[in-house]
Amino acid sequence: MTGSANSNGASSFVLDGHDVSWALTSDHLAWQESVRSFCADVVAPEAAVRSIERRLDPEMLTAVGRLGAYGLLAPSRFGGGEADLRSLCLAAEEVAFVDSSLAVTVHVQAISVALLAHLAKGRDDLLAEILPSACAGSTFISFGLTEPTGGSDAGNIRTHARRDRDDWVINGSKQFITNSGTPFSKYVILFAATGEPVRGRPPVSAFLVPLDAPGVTVGEAYPKTGWKSSDTHPLFFDEVRLPATALLGTEGRGYREALRFLTWARLPIAAMSTGLARGCLADVLRFLEDRESFGKPLGEHQGVAFQVAEIASFASAARVMTYDGAWKYDQGMPIEREAAIAKLIASEAANKAAYIATQIEGGYGFIEESAAARHYQDARILTIGEGTSEVQKMLIARSLGLGV
Ligand SMILES: Cc1cc2nc3c(=O)[nH]c(=O)nc-3n(C[C@H](O)[C@H](O)[C@H](O)COP(=O)(O)OP(=O)(O)OC[C@H]3O[C@@H](n4cnc5c(N)ncnc54)[C@H](O)[C@@H]3O)c2cc1C
């Protein structure tokens, strides 16, 4: 842990790269520094205002594209960074330190870009048409899995695609789809049933659906409790006719292919949780600098100091688990259980950190302009999105041979 003075003269403490130095190279630390200074200069100053106004800033999203965060995992010949998972986790963590709404925006675009590159491997014309602008941030691709009937049982999909000669015709709806209504949103990777259920589960295929295709409706943005300046809409599909080329991957296997590929996607959420917990720590330490109570600095009351120590411990534990998982993935090791454990522990830790931070800041911690209040709102979704804590426990239990 290091301490440094920020421009206001307030001490801003960060858990720096050396906590997990075994997992990070000098290139990683240089990338972390680039994202960190971008966030301090471009993201942090208006983060509270954007959240209060529920406003996404298109210029900032374009600047993130120039930074190179969206295409980190995409092949370089299509404009990507061909970087590793630790690089994406570092970006997710640093952005969430100041703005979780932007962090989830980056996360969803980065995983959708990587997934498209994976599912359309070998289809160079398609990839050359879409990926360069997706990496640059002028084309957003969303990830359309969750349905109104439930997201945890994700394979139980009602949206369906039927063949009509050479075409596919899609009907159904998706719920809570991030990045589906920004000024840059052009496609959704959509999961739809393409056949009758076998043992209660339909075969599910993946499709690349242009959001301007006739029959696609992007619904009203959700008024959310957190991630307020991110973009989330329902999507409706009414007799959406697409050419055969819209199919991604193998017919009937798109969902399984996507899930197998995306085992790592929980780790950037764990990284966001780490960043948020660190953000809570920084804000509380700033608050304590000039707060007094009962004749002495508030932080010198042991009851308060111990709570701050807990936030630091939560952030550090989340960080170690995140980069342990990402390091293992980058070495080619299996990470199904590690990713689920890291996501579970880190997202729960972020919630505890945000609860404590708002408590220490008292009434101020309940006012939306405070970073602690925003972190508190943004923390809540972390144990829900990308698989709830219960789903993570299910995966961990199954990996231990328990038949849940
Ligand atoms: C802001 C936001 C952004 C999102 N972005 C996207 C996106 O871009 N793309 C996308 O596809 N989805 C997205 N989602 C959806 C998200 O992944 C789901 O909300 C999440 O997976 C949970 O699904 P659900 O909301 O349908 O809850 P449900 O699945 O209905 O679960 C309700 C509750 O029951 C629990 N539960 C369910 N089954 C069990 C069980 N067997 N045992 C124990 N407990 C159980 C769950 O843990 C949960 O607590 C987003 C959601 C939000 C809120």
The ligand as a Gaussian input file, in Angstrom:
#p B3LYP/6-31G(d) Opt

LIG

0 1
 C      -27.665000      -3.335000     -14.790000
 C      -27.682000      -4.716000     -15.359000
 C      -26.938000      -4.993000     -16.500000
 C      -27.002000      -6.263000     -17.075000
 N      -26.359000      -6.498000     -18.282000
 C      -26.590000      -7.665000     -18.935000
 C      -26.115000      -7.862000     -20.278000
 O      -25.434000      -7.000000     -20.851000
 N      -26.426000      -9.019000     -20.899000
 C      -27.170000      -9.992000     -20.312000
 O      -27.432000     -11.006000     -20.946000
 N      -27.629000      -9.851000     -19.038000
 C      -27.363000      -8.705000     -18.352000
 N      -27.860000      -8.526000     -17.070000
 C      -28.638000      -9.585000     -16.454000
 C      -27.955000     -10.248000     -15.259000
 O      -26.910000     -11.068000     -15.696000
 C      -29.064000     -10.994000     -14.497000
 O      -29.858000     -10.018000     -13.846000
 C      -28.527000     -11.988000     -13.499000
 O      -27.902000     -13.062000     -14.164000
 C      -29.647000     -12.565000     -12.605000
 O      -30.739000     -12.958000     -13.359000
 P      -32.217000     -12.468000     -12.955000
 O      -32.153000     -11.005000     -12.756000
 O      -33.165000     -12.941000     -13.987000
 O      -32.529000     -13.152000     -11.584000
 P      -33.099000     -14.652000     -11.368000
 O      -32.341000     -15.605000     -12.201000
 O      -34.578000     -14.619000     -11.528000
 O      -32.748000     -14.903000      -9.851000
 C      -33.494000     -14.306000      -8.786000
 C      -32.848000     -14.726000      -7.463000
 O      -32.978000     -16.140000      -7.296000
 C      -31.711000     -16.707000      -7.059000
 N      -31.703000     -18.054000      -7.612000
 C      -32.080000     -18.422000      -8.854000
 N      -31.933000     -19.747000      -9.015000
 C      -31.446000     -20.226000      -7.850000
 C      -31.072000     -21.522000      -7.373000
 N      -31.148000     -22.600000      -8.159000
 N      -30.614000     -21.649000      -6.117000
 C      -30.487000     -20.558000      -5.318000
 N      -30.832000     -19.306000      -5.700000
 C      -31.291000     -19.146000      -6.958000
 C      -30.713000     -15.783000      -7.715000
 O      -29.417000     -15.935000      -7.176000
 C      -31.343000     -14.431000      -7.397000
 O      -30.981000     -14.050000      -6.092000
 C      -27.770000      -7.278000     -16.460000
 C      -28.483000      -6.992000     -15.290000
 C      -28.473000      -5.732000     -14.749000
 C      -29.328000      -5.441000     -13.549000

